Amino acid sequence: MKKLWGGRFTKSAEEWVDEFGASISFDQELVMEDIEGSVAHVSMLSKTGIITEDEAEKIKAGLQQLKAKAEKDELTYSVKLEDIHLNLESHLTELTGTVGGKLHTARSRNDQVATDMHLYLRKQVEQIVELIQEMQEELIIQAENNVETIMPGYTHLQRAQPISFGHHLMAYFWMLERDKERFTESLKRINVSPLGAGALAGTTFPIDREYTSELLGFEGIYENSLDAVSDRDFILEYLSSSSILMMHLSRLSEEFILWSSQEFQFIELDDSFATGSSIMPQKKNPDMAELIRGKTGRVYGNLMGLLTVLKGLPLAYNKDMQEDKEGMFDTVKTVTGSLKIFAGMIRTMKVKTGQMEKATKNDFSNATELADYLSDKGIPFREAHEIVGKLVLVCVRKGCFLGDLPLEDFKDAHPLFEEDIYEVLDPYTAVKRRNSAGGTGFKQVSIAIEKAKEYIVGNKEFANK
């Protein structure tokens, strides 16, 4: 098969060399974007008189035929033609004859591929924002159902203070809100058109870059042709935002894995998000949560890989930059899949409220309540802290918990302790009383949920609540 750039070459590469250098095995993912960009480009060529209207209509008709075939997955691709651009141009020429060769007038594969990736990432980021919001909605629903469900809160994976389970879930809502903001803000840098920058220096043809930018829905054009074809910051930013998002999902995955274990028994994941063992009949493994935790590493790797590819590249385009796509495609697949799975896991999980409450009564997570109790009565907090620490030591030696101590032991520790200390020690009371802004008190959690609903854009279910 004849190379479309082979005019100055007298020798062809061996087949394995072609395969090594080709990108068609993965950049065929950009087929729809490549056609979309080509339609805009040929419309501009006609508008500016670079080609005739009749030629433009023939090319557009051919492109529409290719689009229809692509939608039905009927297009074939050749490694000999290297990439999606030359494969489509070859198909177009077969359909339209020599007029198809005019499509590439005033354009290079360098600005063409950059345009494709801007179009692709814009679509994918918009979808990711929607998927983040769907997961947020599931968190809100579960949190609203569990405002007064109490559980142990942890620091250092040691029980610290009792909290509302709804409050715990809403922490992830706000993490996701920051993720959503990052992706949304990145659209400003994604939604810029490199088309018309040529190989690196622009073109002598009287093109109208603003017109193609408008046709493709971009908000503006790159102001420098070198920057336009060499910039991959927008992909790095996408990979960075994805890495932070996956870190958040990995943290929640870890909690789900712990909570669903026999040791915790705080939740039970739905069967559709778990698997069994080939040898142990009793097993119900949280495999989807574990996979998301594991796949976080590959997203980090994709970010570090592209950073490393780009760090030493002189302007403008270099073949190294072909390595920008596979990691991007892989990250899109990983992130979208993870968000969809998590929304389902949250929606279908069973919350074991009794087990959570029981866990708050068999520990010392209410010790801070005692210190606060004494502080309210005028004892300096540091002194109160030491008094309560000694009471905990008494419990450890007796093999009991604070609520099990008789009042005399409290009185021995300090005379200001009264009978009401047992109500203060109750985990439910402890959680309910923490009503500082953003705290775990039931009233504050309900306020936070209502605020969160305001961030769920365009969802009538939440807007009407």
C-alpha positions in Angstrom: 0.0 0.0 0.0 1.4 3.4 -1.0 2.3 5.8 1.8 0.5 9.1 1.6 3.7 10.9 2.5 6.1 8.6 0.5 7.2 10.9 -2.3 10.7 11.5 -1.1 11.3 7.9 0.1 13.0 5.2 -2.1 12.7 2.4 0.5 9.9 1.0 2.5 10.2 0.0 6.1 9.8 -3.7 7.1 6.4 -4.7 8.3 7.4 -5.0 12.0 8.8 -1.5 11.9 5.5 -0.2 10.5 3.7 -1.9 13.3 6.0 -0.4 15.9 5.5 3.1 14.6 1.8 2.9 13.8 -0.8 4.3 16.2 -4.0 3.1 14.4 -4.4 0.2 16.9 -5.4 2.8 19.5 -6.1 6.2 17.9 -9.0 4.7 15.9 -10.8 5.7 19.1 -10.7 9.2 17.7 -12.5 8.4 14.5 -15.7 10.4 15.2 -13.6 13.4 16.3 -11.4 13.2 13.3 -14.4 13.3 11.0 -16.0 16.1 12.9 -12.8 18.2 12.6 -12.5 17.4 8.9 -16.1 18.5 8.2 -15.3 21.9 9.9 -12.0 22.2 8.0 -13.5 21.5 4.6 -16.4 24.0 5.4 -13.8 26.6 6.1 -11.8 25.8 2.9 -15.0 26.4 0.9 -15.9 29.6 2.8 -12.5 31.1 2.1 -12.5 30.0 -1.5 -9.5 27.7 -1.1 -11.6 25.0 -2.7 -14.9 25.2 -4.6 -18.3 24.7 -3.0 -18.8 21.7 -5.3 -15.5 20.1 -4.2 -16.4 20.8 -0.5 -19.9 19.1 -0.9 -18.3 16.0 -2.4 -15.8 15.8 0.4 -18.5 16.3 3.0 -20.7 13.7 1.5 -17.8 11.3 1.6 -17.1 12.1 5.2 -20.7 11.5 6.1 -20.5 8.1 4.5 -17.4 7.3 6.6 -19.2 8.5 9.7 -22.2 6.2 9.0 -19.8 3.3 8.5 -17.9 4.2 11.7 -21.1 4.3 13.7 -21.8 0.7 12.5 -18.2 -0.3 13.1 -17.8 -1.2 9.4 -14.6 0.7 8.8 -11.3 -1.2 8.3 -7.9 0.1 9.2 -4.4 -0.6 7.9 -1.2 -0.4 9.9 0.5 0.6 6.6 -1.5 3.9 6.9 -0.2 4.4 10.4 -2.9 6.4 12.0 -6.6 7.4 12.0 -6.0 10.5 9.9 -4.3 8.7 6.9 -6.7 5.8 7.1 -9.7 8.0 6.8 -8.1 10.1 4.1 -7.5 6.9 2.1 -11.1 5.8 2.6 -12.3 9.2 1.5 -10.2 9.2 -1.6 -11.7 5.8 -2.5 -15.2 7.3 -2.2 -14.6 10.7 -3.8 -11.6 10.2 -6.1 -8.8 12.7 -6.3 -11.0 15.5 -4.9 -10.6 13.8 -1.5 -6.9 14.7 -1.5 -7.9 18.4 -1.3 -9.2 17.9 2.3 -5.7 18.1 3.7 -5.0 21.5 2.1 -3.8 24.0 4.8 -3.7 21.3 7.4 -1.1 19.0 9.0 -1.6 15.8 11.0 0.0 17.8 13.8 -2.8 20.3 14.2 -5.3 17.6 13.2 -4.5 15.2 16.0 -4.4 18.0 18.5 -7.8 19.1 17.4 -9.1 15.5 17.7 -7.9 15.2 21.3 -9.4 18.5 22.3 -12.7 17.4 20.9 -12.4 13.9 22.5 -11.4 15.2 26.0 -14.1 17.8 26.0 -16.7 15.1 25.5 -15.2 12.8 28.1 -14.7 15.4 30.8 -18.4 16.5 30.4 -19.4 12.9 30.9 -17.1 12.5 33.9 -18.6 15.5 35.5 -22.1 14.0 35.1 -20.9 10.6 36.5 -19.3 12.4 39.5 -22.7 14.1 40.1 -24.5 10.8 39.9 -22.2 9.3 42.6 -22.8 12.5 44.7 -26.5 11.9 44.5 -26.2 8.4 45.8 -24.1 9.7 48.7 -26.7 12.3 49.5 -29.5 9.7 49.6 -27.6 7.3 51.8 -26.4 10.1 54.1 -30.0 11.4 54.4 -31.1 7.9 55.4 -28.4 7.7 58.0 -28.2 11.1 59.7 -28.8 9.5 63.1 -26.9 6.3 62.4 -23.9 6.5 64.7 -20.6 4.8 64.1 -17.0 5.0 65.5 -15.0 7.8 63.9 -11.3 6.9 63.5 -7.9 8.5 63.5 -4.8 6.3 62.9 -7.4 3.6 62.3 -8.0 3.7 66.0 -11.5 4.5 67.4 -11.5 8.2 68.2 -15.0 9.7 68.6 -18.5 8.6 67.7 -19.9 10.3 64.6 -22.9 10.2 62.3 -22.5 7.7 59.4 -24.3 10.3 57.2 -21.6 12.8 58.2 -18.9 10.3 57.2 -20.5 9.8 53.8 -20.8 13.5 53.2 -17.1 13.9 53.6 -16.8 12.1 50.3 -19.5 14.2 48.7 -17.3 17.3 49.3 -14.2 15.6 48.0 -16.1 14.8 44.8 -17.4 18.3 44.6 -13.8 19.5 44.4 -13.1 16.9 41.8 -16.1 18.1 39.8 -14.8 21.7 40.1 -11.4 20.7 38.8 -12.7 18.9 35.8 -15.2 21.7 35.0 -12.5 24.4 35.3 -10.2 22.3 33.0 -12.7 22.7 30.2 -11.5 26.3 29.7 -8.2 24.9 28.6 -9.5 21.9 26.7 -12.0 24.0 24.8 -9.4 25.8 22.6 -8.8 25.1 18.9 -5.4 24.3 17.5 -6.8 23.7 14.0 -5.1 25.8 11.4 -1.7 25.9 13.2 -0.4 23.5 10.5 2.7 21.5 11.2 4.1 24.2 13.4 4.2 27.5 11.5 0.7 28.2 10.2 0.0 28.3 6.5 0.2 30.6 3.5 -3.5 29.9 2.6 -6.1 32.5 3.6 -7.7 30.2 6.3 -10.2 31.4 8.9 -9.3 29.7 12.2 -12.0 31.5 14.1 -14.6 30.0 11.8 -13.5 26.4 12.3 -13.2 27.1 16.1 -16.8 28.3 16.1 -18.0 25.4 14.0 -16.4 22.9 16.5 -17.8 24.7 19.5 -14.5 25.9 20.8 -14.3 29.1 22.8 -11.2 30.4 21.1 -8.0 29.5 19.2 -4.4 29.0 20.3 -2.5 32.2 19.8 0.8 30.6 18.9 1.1 27.9 16.2 4.1 26.3 17.9 2.2 26.0 21.2 -0.9 24.8 19.4 0.7 21.6 18.1 3.0 20.9 21.0 0.7 21.6 23.9 -0.4 18.6 25.9 -1.0 20.4 29.2 -4.7 19.9 28.8 -4.1 16.1 28.8 -1.8 16.3 31.8 -4.4 18.4 33.6 -7.0 15.7 32.8 -4.7 13.0 34.1 -3.9 15.0 37.2 -7.6 15.6 38.0 -8.3 11.9 37.3 -5.5 10.9 39.7 -6.9 13.0 42.5 -10.4 11.6 41.8 -9.1 8.1 41.8 -7.3 8.7 45.1 -10.6 9.7 46.6 -12.3 6.7 45.2 -9.5 4.5 46.5 -9.9 5.8 50.0 -13.6 5.1 49.9 -12.9 1.7 48.4 -10.6 0.9 51.4 -13.4 1.9 53.8 -15.9 -0.3 52.0 -13.5 -3.2 52.1 -12.9 -2.7 55.9 -16.5 -2.1 56.7 -17.7 -5.2 54.9 -15.2 -7.4 56.6 -16.2 -9.8 59.5 -14.2 -7.7 61.8 -16.3 -4.5 61.2 -19.6 -5.7 59.7 -20.8 -2.1 59.2 -22.1 -2.7 55.7 -22.9 -5.4 53.3 -22.2 -4.9 49.6 -24.7 -6.1 47.1 -24.0 -9.5 45.4 -23.7 -7.8 42.1 -20.5 -6.0 43.3 -18.9 -8.9 45.0 -17.4 -12.3 44.0 -16.9 -15.7 45.6 -14.0 -18.0 46.1 -13.2 -21.0 43.9 -12.3 -23.0 47.0 -14.0 -21.4 50.0 -17.8 -21.5 49.7 -18.5 -19.0 52.4 -16.5 -16.1 50.8 -18.0 -12.9 49.6 -15.2 -10.7 48.4 -15.5 -6.9 47.7 -13.7 -7.3 44.4 -15.1 -4.2 42.7 -13.9 -2.0 45.5 -10.5 -3.8 45.5 -10.2 -3.3 41.7 -10.9 0.4 41.9 -8.3 0.7 44.7 -5.9 -1.2 42.4 -6.7 0.6 39.2 -5.8 3.9 40.9 -2.2 2.9 40.4 -2.5 2.7 36.6 -4.0 6.2 36.5 -1.1 7.6 38.5 1.2 5.7 36.1 -0.5 7.3 33.1 0.1 10.8 34.5 3.8 10.1 35.4 4.3 8.5 32.0 3.2 11.5 30.0 5.0 13.9 32.2 8.2 11.9 31.5 7.5 11.8 27.8 7.1 15.6 27.6 9.8 16.8 29.9 12.6 16.9 27.4 10.9 17.7 24.1 11.9 20.7 22.1 9.3 22.6 20.1 7.3 21.7 18.2 5.9 18.2 17.4 7.9 15.1 18.0 7.0 11.5 17.4 7.3 10.9 21.2 4.0 12.7 21.5 2.2 9.7 20.0 2.6 8.3 23.5 0.0 10.8 24.8 -3.0 8.8 23.7 -3.0 5.3 25.2 -2.7 6.5 28.8 -5.5 9.1 28.1 -7.8 6.4 26.7 -7.0 4.0 29.5 -7.7 6.7 32.1 -11.0 7.6 30.5 -12.1 4.0 30.6 -10.9 3.5 34.2 -12.4 6.6 35.6 -15.8 6.3 33.9 -16.0 2.6 34.9 -15.0 3.3 38.5 -17.6 6.1 38.9 -20.4 4.0 37.5 -19.5 1.0 39.7 -19.3 3.2 42.8 -22.7 4.8 42.3 -24.1 1.3 42.1 -22.3 0.1 45.2 -23.5 3.0 47.3 -27.1 2.7 46.0 -27.4 -1.0 46.8 -25.3 -1.4 49.9 -26.9 -2.5 53.2 -26.1 -0.4 56.2 -25.9 -2.4 59.4 -27.0 0.3 61.8 -27.1 -1.9 64.9 -23.6 -3.2 64.4 -22.3 0.4 64.0 -24.0 1.5 67.1 -22.8 -1.5 69.1 -19.2 -0.7 68.1 -19.5 2.8 69.6 -20.4 1.3 73.0 -17.5 -1.1 73.4 -14.6 1.4 73.2 -13.3 4.6 74.7 -14.4 6.9 71.9 -16.6 8.8 74.4 -13.6 9.9 76.5 -13.5 13.3 74.9 -17.0 13.9 76.2 -15.8 13.5 79.8 -13.0 16.0 79.2 -15.5 18.5 77.6 -17.9 17.9 80.6 -15.2 19.0 83.1 -14.2 21.9 80.9 -17.8 23.1 80.8 -17.6 23.2 84.6 -14.5 25.4 84.6 -11.6 22.9 84.7 -8.8 23.8 82.3 -9.0 21.3 79.3 -5.4 20.0 79.8 -6.2 19.2 83.5 -9.5 17.6 82.4 -7.6 15.6 79.7 -5.3 14.1 82.4 -8.2 13.3 84.7 -10.0 11.4 82.0 -6.8 9.6 80.9 -6.5 8.3 84.4 -10.1 7.1 84.4 -9.4 5.2 81.1 -6.5 3.5 82.8 -8.9 2.5 85.7 -11.2 1.0 83.1 -8.3 -0.9 81.4 -7.2 -2.4 84.6 -10.8 -3.4 85.5 -11.6 -4.7 82.0 -14.5 -2.4 81.5 -15.5 0.8 79.6 -16.2 4.3 80.9 -20.0 3.8 81.0 -19.5 0.7 83.2 -17.8 2.6 86.0 -19.8 3.4 89.2 -20.3 7.0 90.0 -17.9 6.7 93.0 -15.0 6.1 90.6 -15.9 9.3 88.8 -16.2 11.2 92.1 -12.8 9.9 93.1 -11.3 11.2 89.9 -13.0 14.7 90.5 -15.9 15.8 92.7 -17.5 17.8 89.8 -18.7 14.6 88.2 -22.5 14.1 88.7 -25.1 11.5 87.8 -25.7 13.2 84.4 -22.3 11.9 83.3 -23.9 8.7 82.0 -26.1 10.6 79.6 -23.1 12.6 78.4 -21.3 9.3 77.8 -24.0 7.9 75.6 -22.7 7.8 72.0 -25.9 9.0 70.6 -25.9 12.1 72.9 -22.2 12.7 72.2 -22.9 12.9 68.4 -26.1 14.9 68.7 -24.3 17.6 70.8 -21.6 18.3 68.3 -23.3 21.1 66.5 -20.4 23.4 65.5 -20.6 24.4 61.8 -19.5 21.4 59.7 -19.6 19.0 62.7 -21.2 15.6 63.1 -24.3 16.8 65.1 -27.5 15.6 63.5 -28.7 19.1 62.9 -25.4 20.1 61.2 -25.4 17.0 59.1 -28.9 17.8 57.9 -27.9 21.4 57.1 -24.9 20.1 55.1 -27.1 17.7 53.1 -29.4 20.5 52.2 -26.4 22.6 51.1 -25.1 19.7 49.1 -28.3 19.4 47.2 -27.8 22.9 45.8 -24.6 21.6 44.1 -26.5 19.0 42.2 -27.1 21.0 39.1 -30.1 20.2 36.8 -31.5 17.4 39.0 -35.2 18.1 39.6 -35.4 15.4 42.3 -32.9 17.3 44.5 -34.0 20.8 43.4 -37.5 20.1 44.6 -36.5 18.8 48.0 
